[in-house]
Amino acid sequence: MWAAAEDFRLDHPAEPLPLIVYPPPSITRARALDACEREGRPWRIACTSTSLSGVRAAALAGLGVVPHARSLIPSDLRPLPDQSGLPDLGTTDFALTTGRTTARGPAQALARAVLADAFRLHRAPTAAEASAPVETRW
């Protein structure tokens, strides 16, 4: 879905939609550009960032709108309602699949990490989780 800063206001529909996106290849970028093209909505890339922090900062600065996974929208950005007149981004499902004999090494570690943390995507973090440092091991 589309997200933006709380005080962001869309310009007239004839004006290019300012997009804040990741560089290609990016599923959300491709979705946004395809949706705008499909519905004939003019657009422009207002900001590109390789990190969620950069995308979030650009949105909070009011530079534009972000195509984002509904369940992962940062709490300081607001989802834009369907009535906002923005193109429909559709839905995308992600699946992690492995065969019993193929899940080894890095693939097995990734599968375990995703499955272990999947529950966190559907609830707000506890105070301890929110303040805990993030550790990534490869």
C-alpha positions as a Markdown table, in Angstrom:
| # | Residue | x | y | z |
|---|---|---|---|---|
| 1 | Met | 0.0 | 0.0 | 0.0 |
| 2 | Trp | 1.0 | 3.6 | -0.2 |
| 3 | Ala | 2.4 | 5.4 | 2.8 |
| 4 | Ala | 3.5 | 9.0 | 3.6 |
| 5 | Ala | 4.3 | 11.4 | 6.4 |
| 6 | Glu | 1.3 | 12.4 | 8.5 |
| 7 | Asp | 1.1 | 15.9 | 7.1 |
| 8 | Phe | 1.8 | 15.0 | 3.5 |
| 9 | Arg | -0.8 | 16.2 | 1.0 |
| 10 | Leu | -1.2 | 15.0 | -2.5 |
| 11 | Asp | -1.0 | 17.5 | -5.3 |
| 12 | His | -3.6 | 17.7 | -8.1 |
| 13 | Pro | -4.0 | 14.3 | -9.9 |
| 14 | Ala | -2.6 | 15.8 | -13.1 |
| 15 | Glu | 0.7 | 16.6 | -11.3 |
| 16 | Pro | 3.4 | 13.8 | -11.3 |
| 17 | Leu | 3.2 | 11.6 | -8.2 |
| 18 | Pro | 6.4 | 12.0 | -6.2 |
| 19 | Leu | 7.7 | 8.5 | -5.5 |
| 20 | Ile | 10.2 | 7.5 | -2.9 |
| 21 | Val | 11.6 | 4.1 | -3.9 |
| 22 | Tyr | 14.4 | 1.6 | -3.6 |
| 23 | Pro | 16.7 | 1.3 | -6.6 |
| 24 | Pro | 16.1 | -1.6 | -9.1 |
| 25 | Pro | 15.7 | -4.4 | -8.7 |
| 26 | Ser | 12.9 | -3.7 | -6.2 |
| 27 | Ile | 9.5 | -5.3 | -6.1 |
| 28 | Thr | 7.8 | -2.3 | -4.5 |
| 29 | Arg | 9.4 | 0.1 | -7.1 |
| 30 | Ala | 8.3 | -2.1 | -10.0 |
| 31 | Arg | 4.8 | -2.3 | -8.5 |
| 32 | Ala | 4.5 | 1.4 | -8.1 |
| 33 | Leu | 5.8 | 2.2 | -11.6 |
| 34 | Asp | 3.6 | -0.5 | -13.2 |
| 35 | Ala | 0.5 | 0.7 | -11.3 |
| 36 | Cys | 1.1 | 4.4 | -12.3 |
| 37 | Glu | 1.6 | 3.4 | -15.9 |
| 38 | Arg | -1.4 | 1.1 | -16.0 |
| 39 | Glu | -3.7 | 3.8 | -14.6 |
| 40 | Gly | -2.1 | 6.6 | -16.6 |
| 41 | Arg | -1.0 | 8.5 | -13.5 |
| 42 | Pro | 2.0 | 10.8 | -14.1 |
| 43 | Trp | 4.9 | 10.1 | -11.7 |
| 44 | Arg | 8.4 | 11.1 | -10.9 |
| 45 | Ile | 11.1 | 9.6 | -8.8 |
| 46 | Ala | 11.5 | 12.1 | -5.9 |
| 47 | Cys | 14.0 | 10.0 | -4.0 |
| 48 | Thr | 15.8 | 6.7 | -4.2 |
| 49 | Ser | 17.5 | 5.0 | -1.3 |
| 50 | Thr | 19.0 | 1.6 | -0.7 |
| 51 | Ser | 17.8 | 1.5 | 2.9 |
| 52 | Leu | 14.6 | 1.6 | 4.8 |
| 53 | Ser | 16.0 | 4.4 | 7.0 |
| 54 | Gly | 16.6 | 6.5 | 3.9 |
| 55 | Val | 13.2 | 5.8 | 2.4 |
| 56 | Arg | 11.6 | 6.6 | 5.8 |
| 57 | Ala | 13.6 | 9.8 | 6.2 |
| 58 | Ala | 12.6 | 11.0 | 2.7 |
| 59 | Ala | 8.9 | 10.3 | 3.4 |
| 60 | Leu | 9.1 | 12.0 | 6.8 |
| 61 | Ala | 10.6 | 15.0 | 5.1 |
| 62 | Gly | 7.5 | 15.2 | 2.9 |
| 63 | Leu | 9.3 | 14.4 | -0.4 |
| 64 | Gly | 6.6 | 12.0 | -1.6 |
| 65 | Val | 4.8 | 8.7 | -1.2 |
| 66 | Val | 6.3 | 5.2 | -0.6 |
| 67 | Pro | 5.0 | 1.9 | -1.9 |
| 68 | His | 5.3 | -0.4 | 1.1 |
| 69 | Ala | 4.2 | -3.7 | 2.6 |
| 70 | Arg | 1.2 | -3.0 | 4.7 |
| 71 | Ser | 2.4 | -5.0 | 7.7 |
| 72 | Leu | 5.8 | -3.3 | 7.7 |
| 73 | Ile | 4.9 | 0.4 | 7.4 |
| 74 | Pro | 7.0 | 2.3 | 10.0 |
| 75 | Ser | 4.8 | 3.6 | 12.8 |
| 76 | Asp | 5.7 | 7.2 | 12.1 |
| 77 | Leu | 4.3 | 7.0 | 8.5 |
| 78 | Arg | 0.6 | 6.7 | 7.7 |
| 79 | Pro | -1.0 | 4.4 | 5.2 |
| 80 | Leu | -2.8 | 6.3 | 2.6 |
| 81 | Pro | -6.5 | 5.3 | 2.3 |
| 82 | Asp | -7.9 | 3.8 | -0.9 |
| 83 | Gln | -9.9 | 7.0 | -1.4 |
| 84 | Ser | -6.7 | 9.0 | -1.9 |
| 85 | Gly | -6.9 | 8.4 | -5.7 |
| 86 | Leu | -3.5 | 6.6 | -5.9 |
| 87 | Pro | -3.2 | 3.6 | -8.3 |
| 88 | Asp | -3.9 | 0.2 | -6.8 |
| 89 | Leu | -0.6 | -1.6 | -6.0 |
| 90 | Gly | -2.2 | -5.0 | -5.9 |
| 91 | Thr | -1.0 | -7.8 | -3.6 |
| 92 | Thr | 2.2 | -9.8 | -3.4 |
| 93 | Asp | 2.8 | -12.9 | -1.4 |
| 94 | Phe | 6.2 | -14.0 | -0.4 |
| 95 | Ala | 7.0 | -17.6 | 0.2 |
| 96 | Leu | 10.2 | -19.3 | 1.4 |
| 97 | Thr | 10.4 | -22.9 | 0.3 |
| 98 | Thr | 13.1 | -25.5 | 0.6 |
| 99 | Gly | 13.3 | -29.2 | 0.1 |
| 100 | Arg | 14.3 | -31.3 | 3.0 |
| 101 | Thr | 17.6 | -32.2 | 1.4 |
| 102 | Thr | 18.3 | -28.8 | -0.1 |
| 103 | Ala | 18.1 | -26.6 | 3.0 |
| 104 | Arg | 21.7 | -26.5 | 4.0 |
| 105 | Gly | 24.2 | -23.9 | 5.1 |
| 106 | Pro | 23.1 | -20.3 | 4.3 |
| 107 | Ala | 19.7 | -21.4 | 2.9 |
| 108 | Gln | 18.9 | -23.3 | 6.1 |
| 109 | Ala | 20.1 | -20.4 | 8.3 |
| 110 | Leu | 17.9 | -18.0 | 6.4 |
| 111 | Ala | 14.8 | -20.3 | 6.6 |
| 112 | Arg | 15.3 | -20.7 | 10.4 |
| 113 | Ala | 15.7 | -16.9 | 10.9 |
| 114 | Val | 12.6 | -16.1 | 8.9 |
| 115 | Leu | 10.5 | -18.7 | 10.6 |
| 116 | Ala | 11.8 | -17.7 | 14.1 |
| 117 | Asp | 11.0 | -14.0 | 13.6 |
| 118 | Ala | 7.8 | -14.3 | 11.4 |
| 119 | Phe | 5.5 | -13.8 | 14.4 |
| 120 | Arg | 7.0 | -10.3 | 15.0 |
| 121 | Leu | 5.6 | -9.1 | 11.7 |
| 122 | His | 2.0 | -9.4 | 13.0 |
| 123 | Arg | 2.3 | -7.7 | 16.3 |
| 124 | Ala | 3.8 | -4.6 | 17.9 |
| 125 | Pro | 7.2 | -5.2 | 19.5 |
| 126 | Thr | 7.4 | -5.2 | 23.3 |
| 127 | Ala | 9.3 | -2.4 | 25.0 |
| 128 | Ala | 12.3 | -4.8 | 25.5 |
| 129 | Glu | 12.2 | -5.8 | 21.8 |
| 130 | Ala | 12.0 | -2.2 | 20.6 |
| 131 | Ser | 15.0 | -1.2 | 22.6 |
| 132 | Ala | 17.2 | -4.3 | 22.0 |
| 133 | Pro | 20.1 | -4.0 | 19.6 |
| 134 | Val | 19.6 | -5.8 | 16.3 |
| 135 | Glu | 22.1 | -8.5 | 15.6 |
| 136 | Thr | 22.7 | -10.2 | 12.3 |
| 137 | Arg | 25.0 | -13.2 | 11.9 |
| 138 | Trp | 26.0 | -14.7 | 8.6 |
